[in-house]
Amino acid sequence: MLNILRMDFRRFRKNNMLPLLLAVFFAFQLFGIFMMSRYADSYSAGAGLGPGSLSASEFFQYMLAQPPSWMLLYVAVFTVHYTWSERSAGFYKNYISMRHARVSSVLAKALLLALFTLLLFVAAVAANALGRLLFFENAPTGELGQYALLLLLQFLLHWAFAVMMLFVALAARSLIAGLIIGLLLALNLVGYSLSALAALLLGEDGAGIASWWLVNRIVHPLELGQAGGADMLEPAIVALLFLLLFGAAGAVFRQREDLR
């Protein structure tokens, strides 16, 4: 396991796409905040509040809720590219004959995807902080503890999405197919369909059921100030469920896969 993790980390560190993705994401995030400041009257975060009136945690959630979710798109593209680069480089031939090593390779990739997700969050937090400083005067910071809790929950949710994309990349028969499926998932077409179907069949109760879909949970603002932390428990459970489900599915698929 440790040897495979070291080899995967070396490949992760030397991936030329990684710094480019992070730099482009940071630049577009900053540009998006600039455009918000220029056309602030066109944006509303509810209750008549503009983006400049939001706290750091509210602003982060507001950015995540804007379709399409750029963070999910970047996670999807990197995950599929990173997974398929192993095939194109013939890296998998180092361990494919050992079945237990196949499972270890999936676990190693899941851990490295957590690292990529963390780097993406660092870029997002830095871009948000710089953008609010430059383009929104006297933007409130809010409670730092609440902001840290939000980042933790959203990190788990985005990591779960990355692990789901890892399974998609392993199961897809081609790089293009994996990217197309990732694009559809990141755009939340599945979530919109589930929400519409649940609302049609169950009415108002359908919204609660549809929120258990991972991407719906990511883009839905979290009310962390609720008494008892009820709105904090559900996203944590959703993240863990998707992590375990698609992590196990990826390990089983890789173990049974015939990579001739």
C-alpha positions as CSV (number, residue, x, y, z in Angstrom):
1,M,0.0,0.0,0.0
2,L,2.7,2.5,1.0
3,N,4.8,1.7,-2.1
4,I,1.8,2.3,-4.4
5,L,0.9,5.5,-2.5
6,R,4.5,6.7,-3.0
7,M,4.4,5.9,-6.7
8,D,1.0,7.6,-7.2
9,F,2.1,10.6,-5.2
10,R,5.2,10.9,-7.4
11,R,3.0,10.8,-10.5
12,F,0.6,13.3,-8.8
13,R,3.4,15.7,-8.1
14,K,4.8,15.6,-11.6
15,N,1.4,16.0,-13.2
16,N,1.7,19.0,-15.5
17,M,-2.0,19.6,-15.5
18,L,-2.2,20.2,-11.7
19,P,-0.6,23.7,-11.4
20,L,-2.3,24.8,-14.6
21,L,-5.8,23.8,-13.3
22,L,-5.2,25.5,-9.9
23,A,-3.9,28.7,-11.6
24,V,-6.8,28.9,-14.1
25,F,-9.3,28.1,-11.3
26,F,-7.9,30.9,-9.1
27,A,-7.9,33.4,-12.0
28,F,-11.5,32.6,-13.0
29,Q,-12.7,32.7,-9.4
30,L,-11.1,36.2,-9.0
31,F,-12.5,37.3,-12.3
32,G,-16.0,36.1,-11.3
33,I,-15.8,38.2,-8.1
34,F,-14.7,41.2,-10.1
35,M,-17.7,40.9,-12.4
36,M,-20.0,40.5,-9.4
37,S,-18.7,43.8,-8.0
38,R,-19.2,45.6,-11.4
39,Y,-22.8,44.3,-11.7
40,A,-23.7,44.0,-8.1
41,D,-27.3,45.1,-8.8
42,S,-27.8,42.0,-10.9
43,Y,-26.9,39.6,-8.1
44,S,-29.0,38.9,-5.1
45,A,-28.3,36.5,-2.3
46,G,-31.8,36.6,-0.9
47,A,-33.6,39.0,1.4
48,G,-32.3,41.9,-0.8
49,L,-28.6,41.2,0.1
50,G,-25.9,41.8,-2.4
51,P,-22.6,39.7,-2.5
52,G,-20.7,42.5,-0.7
53,S,-23.0,42.2,2.3
54,L,-22.4,38.5,2.9
55,S,-20.0,37.1,5.5
56,A,-17.1,34.9,4.4
57,S,-19.1,31.6,4.9
58,E,-22.2,33.0,3.2
59,F,-20.1,34.3,0.3
60,F,-18.4,30.9,-0.2
61,Q,-21.8,29.1,-0.2
62,Y,-23.2,31.8,-2.6
63,M,-20.3,31.1,-5.0
64,L,-20.9,27.3,-4.8
65,A,-24.6,27.8,-5.6
66,Q,-24.0,29.6,-8.9
67,P,-24.5,27.2,-11.8
68,P,-22.5,25.6,-13.1
69,S,-20.3,24.6,-10.2
70,W,-16.8,25.3,-11.4
71,M,-15.2,23.4,-8.5
72,L,-17.1,20.2,-9.4
73,L,-16.1,20.7,-13.1
74,Y,-12.4,21.0,-12.1
75,V,-12.6,18.0,-9.8
76,A,-14.3,15.9,-12.6
77,V,-11.7,16.9,-15.3
78,F,-8.7,16.3,-13.1
79,T,-9.9,13.0,-11.7
80,V,-10.7,11.5,-15.1
81,H,-7.4,12.8,-16.6
82,Y,-5.3,11.6,-13.7
83,T,-6.9,8.2,-13.6
84,W,-6.6,7.6,-17.4
85,S,-3.0,9.0,-17.5
86,E,-2.1,5.9,-15.5
87,R,-3.3,3.7,-18.4
88,S,-1.6,5.8,-21.1
89,A,1.7,5.7,-19.3
90,G,1.5,2.0,-18.6
91,F,1.9,2.7,-14.9
92,Y,-0.7,0.1,-13.9
93,K,1.5,-2.7,-15.3
94,N,3.6,-2.4,-12.1
95,Y,0.9,-3.9,-9.9
96,I,-1.9,-5.3,-12.1
97,S,-0.9,-8.9,-11.5
98,M,-1.4,-8.5,-7.7
99,R,-5.1,-8.3,-6.8
100,H,-4.6,-6.8,-3.4
101,A,-2.4,-4.1,-5.0
102,R,-5.3,-3.2,-7.3
103,V,-7.4,-2.3,-4.2
104,S,-4.5,-0.4,-2.7
105,S,-4.2,1.6,-5.9
106,V,-7.8,2.8,-5.6
107,L,-7.3,3.8,-1.9
108,A,-4.1,5.6,-2.9
109,K,-5.9,7.6,-5.6
110,A,-8.7,8.4,-3.2
111,L,-6.2,9.9,-0.8
112,L,-4.5,11.9,-3.5
113,L,-7.8,13.2,-4.7
114,A,-8.4,14.4,-1.1
115,L,-5.1,16.3,-1.5
116,F,-6.2,17.8,-4.8
117,T,-9.6,18.8,-3.3
118,L,-7.7,20.4,-0.5
119,L,-5.5,22.4,-2.9
120,L,-8.6,23.5,-4.8
121,F,-10.2,24.7,-1.6
122,V,-7.1,26.6,-0.6
123,A,-7.2,28.3,-4.1
124,A,-10.9,29.1,-3.6
125,V,-10.5,30.5,-0.1
126,A,-7.5,32.6,-1.2
127,A,-9.3,33.9,-4.3
128,N,-12.5,34.8,-2.3
129,A,-10.5,36.6,0.3
130,L,-8.4,38.6,-2.2
131,G,-11.5,39.3,-4.4
132,R,-13.6,40.5,-1.4
133,L,-10.7,42.7,-0.3
134,L,-10.1,44.3,-3.7
135,F,-13.6,44.6,-5.0
136,F,-16.0,44.8,-2.0
137,E,-15.3,47.5,0.6
138,N,-15.8,46.6,4.2
139,A,-17.1,43.1,3.4
140,P,-18.0,41.4,6.7
141,T,-15.9,38.4,7.8
142,G,-18.5,36.8,10.0
143,E,-17.8,34.0,12.5
144,L,-14.5,32.2,11.7
145,G,-15.6,29.1,13.5
146,Q,-18.7,28.8,11.3
147,Y,-16.6,29.4,8.2
148,A,-14.2,26.6,9.2
149,L,-17.1,24.2,9.8
150,L,-18.5,25.1,6.4
151,L,-15.2,24.5,4.7
152,L,-14.8,21.1,6.4
153,L,-18.3,19.9,5.4
154,Q,-17.9,21.1,1.8
155,F,-14.4,19.6,1.6
156,L,-15.9,16.2,2.6
157,L,-18.7,16.6,0.1
158,H,-16.3,17.6,-2.8
159,W,-14.0,14.7,-1.8
160,A,-16.9,12.3,-2.0
161,F,-17.7,13.7,-5.5
162,A,-14.0,13.1,-6.5
163,V,-14.2,9.5,-5.3
164,M,-17.5,9.1,-7.3
165,M,-15.7,10.4,-10.3
166,L,-12.8,8.0,-9.6
167,F,-15.3,5.1,-10.0
168,V,-16.7,6.7,-13.2
169,A,-13.1,7.0,-14.6
170,L,-12.4,3.4,-13.8
171,A,-15.7,2.1,-15.2
172,A,-15.7,4.2,-18.3
173,R,-14.4,2.6,-21.4
174,S,-12.7,5.7,-22.7
175,L,-11.3,9.0,-21.6
176,I,-14.0,10.9,-23.6
177,A,-16.8,8.9,-22.0
178,G,-15.5,9.6,-18.5
179,L,-15.2,13.3,-19.2
180,I,-18.8,13.5,-20.6
181,I,-20.2,11.6,-17.6
182,G,-18.2,13.9,-15.3
183,L,-19.6,16.9,-17.1
184,L,-23.2,15.7,-16.7
185,L,-22.7,15.0,-13.0
186,A,-20.9,18.3,-12.3
187,L,-23.7,20.2,-14.1
188,N,-26.1,18.3,-11.8
189,L,-28.4,17.2,-14.5
190,V,-29.0,14.1,-12.4
191,G,-29.9,16.2,-9.4
192,Y,-32.3,18.4,-11.3
193,S,-34.1,15.3,-12.7
194,L,-34.3,13.7,-9.2
195,S,-35.6,16.9,-7.7
196,A,-38.3,17.3,-10.4
197,L,-39.3,13.7,-10.1
198,A,-39.4,13.8,-6.3
199,A,-41.5,17.0,-6.4
200,L,-43.9,15.4,-8.9
201,L,-44.4,12.3,-6.9
202,L,-44.1,13.5,-3.3
203,G,-44.8,17.2,-3.5
204,E,-43.1,19.3,-0.8
205,D,-41.6,16.2,0.9
206,G,-39.7,15.4,-2.3
207,A,-37.2,18.3,-1.7
208,G,-35.9,16.6,1.5
209,I,-35.4,13.3,-0.4
210,A,-33.7,14.9,-3.4
211,S,-31.2,16.7,-1.0
212,W,-29.6,13.3,-0.3
213,W,-28.2,13.3,-3.8
214,L,-24.5,14.4,-3.4
215,V,-24.4,17.4,-5.9
216,N,-27.8,18.7,-4.6
217,R,-26.3,18.7,-1.2
218,I,-23.2,20.6,-2.3
219,V,-25.0,23.4,-4.0
220,H,-27.7,23.7,-1.3
221,P,-26.7,26.4,1.2
222,L,-26.0,25.0,4.7
223,E,-27.8,26.7,7.7
224,L,-25.0,26.1,10.2
225,G,-26.6,28.3,12.8
226,Q,-29.6,26.0,13.3
227,A,-30.1,24.8,16.8
228,G,-28.9,21.3,17.4
229,G,-26.8,21.3,14.2
230,A,-29.5,19.4,12.3
231,D,-28.4,20.9,9.0
232,M,-24.8,19.9,9.8
233,L,-25.4,16.2,10.3
234,E,-27.1,15.5,7.0
235,P,-24.3,16.7,4.7
236,A,-21.7,14.8,6.8
237,I,-23.8,11.6,6.4
238,V,-24.2,12.2,2.7
239,A,-20.5,12.7,2.2
240,L,-19.6,9.6,4.2
241,L,-22.2,7.5,2.4
242,F,-20.9,8.5,-1.1
243,L,-17.3,8.1,0.0
244,L,-17.8,4.6,1.3
245,L,-20.2,3.5,-1.5
246,F,-18.1,4.6,-4.5
247,G,-14.8,3.9,-2.8
248,A,-15.9,0.3,-2.3
249,A,-17.4,0.1,-5.8
250,G,-14.1,1.4,-7.3
251,A,-12.1,-1.1,-5.3
252,V,-14.3,-4.0,-6.4
253,F,-14.4,-2.9,-10.0
254,R,-10.6,-2.6,-10.1
255,Q,-10.1,-6.0,-8.5
256,R,-12.3,-7.7,-11.0
257,E,-11.1,-5.7,-14.0
258,D,-9.3,-7.4,-16.8
259,L,-6.6,-4.9,-18.0
260,R,-5.0,-6.8,-20.8
